[in-house]
């Protein structure tokens, strides 16, 4: 299984949960594959635009909130109420904050109102994420925690998502040992790979000997070049030949 197939397989249950929360109970496999592919492409586009904005804004691939917000706007996830030109003209024409009276609290109220207006698209997105639709998705996925009484809370076991439940179901030796060193488990400890029948016992030993051999070869080449240049400098030039006449 290739890396893309593995990630698409892990993304498939999430798409199925979203469809089920939306009211769909059955679909053809080709339709599910198409939706999974579209979801993966959209997530890849969002990540690519975020990395591009981070590198363009501060020459670093570690994004901040501004880079993510710009990527969400580029991908149509956040729809601003005004265009770029309209925002510039609005900023120019509106009254500066310094003209509002600070003692009466008018300046603080105006600043808060402007912040709310500037982040209206982000606020709407957060409300959508925390809304009833996504609560239904969490319930379908088994991640919603019901409200329990004090007695039930003491006896309740922490709910797990579908992936951990599935991993424990198919693992007889424990999740930690079976999936160690894979994308589903903890990173595996580096092991020394022994080379049979070679001049070195391991890859690390072979790399060390190769670097030493390359360093010795470079030193020998440099010494030969130094000797050649010294020989050229000490060679006497041609002298004039005096012809004797009888």
Secondary structure, DSSP 8 states (H G I E B T S, - for coil): --HHHHHHHHHHHHHHHHHHHHT-----HHHHHHHHHHHHHHHHHHHHHHHHHHHHHHS-SS--HHHHHHHHHHTTSS--SS-HHHHHHHHHHS--GGGS-TTTTHHHHHHHHHHHHHTHHHHHHHHHHTSHHHHHHHHHHT-------HHHHHH------HHHHHHHHS-SS-HHHHSTTSTTS--------B-TTSSSSBHHHHHHHHHHHHHHHHHHHHHHHHHHHHHHHHS-----------
